[in-house]
Amino acid sequence: MARKTGGNIKDLLFERATGAFAFLVLFLAVLLFAVLLRESIPALRKFGASFLVTGTWDPVLEKFGALPFIYGTLVSSFLAILIAVPLSVGAAIFINEFAPPWMKTPVSFLAELLAAIPSVIYGLWGIFVLVPVLRDVLMKPVTKYLGWIPLFKGPVYGPSMLAAGVLLSIMIIPFILSVSREVLATVPQRQKEAVLSLGGTRWEMLRIVIGQHCIPGIFGATILGLGRALGETMAVTMVIGNRPEAILSLFQPGYSMAAVIANEFTEAVGDVYLSSLVLIGLILFAMTLAVNLAAKWILTKMVARASRGI
Amino acid sequence: MENVFEIRDLSSWFGENQVLKKIRMDIAKNSVTSVMGPSGCGKSTFIRCLNRMHDMTPGFRMEGEILLDGTNIYSEKVDPVYLRRRVGMVFQQPNPFPRMSVFENVAVGLKLNGRKLSRADISEKVERSLVMAALWNEVKDHLTQSGVSLSGGQQQRLCIARALAVEPEVLLMDEPCSALDPASTSKIEDLIEDLSEKYTIAVVTHNMQQAARISDQVAFFLMGELIEMDKSGKIFTNPSDKRTEEYITGRFG
């Protein structure tokens, strides 16, 4: 192979060294996966695929199933997406299109600062502020009048799937917001002018150009937020209630995959117990990996489209 | 001849930079008026004042009056949204909507402002607009195809059809051919001539030959000033201002 570096020994060393670092990152990811797989073999042997659909979590009888945790992770994350996406996209539209120039930087800076708050702080705030407020203002009245709907069934304790979803939504807003703003900024000016020149209002202009240009990007942002929500551990553990049961009611305590690992890893005695927790970790790893890859793929496609000018 | 636009002492600024200086001009009904001049002379800025396209440009400021049928379009009574329905625009780069079909691209303006037209009405208006834009024969069998799948020249005619569909009285065209090949350019020029029977048209161009071919009257802009405006025949054969003569004989610009 012809070497472009022209035989300079420093260049060669530099190339080799950086190459090694890059390889190391890849190697670590593979190693992580391999170790998770190896450690989860006892649980895989014992439960097989039924691990995914079993609702029992009984350390005494050593009978384990991941269903309540998968359910809790998915429901709390989707709840978070449901709340965060409209808020973030709305805020992105406001900041990009309507906010006066002096307001843009501080508002987006503060919103993005939300991402820098440690999740344990979110958890504490959740316990002391969010959970009591949700319990007294929302859950109690709703369950009183609409308790016959399975989603809102009581009794209300406070820590719940709903609390986890709401807290998660606040935590993922900065990510969805900043990607949405970038996506909105890729809309060509001439497309906006096209709508205006036809006698469109500002609202119609936004509706049309977002429909024409931003849907894949906003979808990508959503998936990115979902990826973060799925893996969030500390804050969720502190407000979800930690009851290993898959219950339809959002007002009831639940459990998530990350939370059960964090809570029970130190006290897991017995190979099967430990191995079951690792297997949950493996499932979570696969899920977040898939979701993040999907987001990357969508966003890359989006950028490619934007650079082609369509 | 009846005037559609009467522009009175129009000056405008982007920030501190004055772009237009006391422009006075009349645009006659059912005529083609070309605005020509070298790059940076303010011709695009000028034409975009006529449908208030600068409204959202930060730092834009103007003085003077632009009367459309006697009403100042910058007065508080005038809704820019309504104004733009009367004064349509075609841009330099063809800008069809990428996720809409040919049909939807033309129909899009008909659905704005909560207008509810019947399907038959919309189809009829879309067809009429495409016929007027001399595109119907080429696309009538591909109406559901994406608008961006057409060639550049077809896309520009699609944009003209889109502008015509909302039935404006005036059509502003900001260098409509500068991104097109000669064959497409000549099609658009023929189209401009045909459309001038029904519409008042103002075209920005930096191409003198084009201005000579299509216009009834030509305005020559230089550094934000209207140097001269006259009948097309007169301005290219016997201009009154020395600077116009220098420009058309190719001494600058």
Interface residues (C-beta under 8 A of the other chain):
Chain A: P101 P188 R190 Q191 E193 A194 V195 L196 S197 L198 G199 G200 T201 E204 I208 G211 Q212 H213 I310
Chain B: N51 M53 P58 V81 Y82 R84 R85 G88 M89 F91 Q93 N95 F97 P98 R99 M100 V108 G109 L112 N113 V148 C159 R162 A163 V166
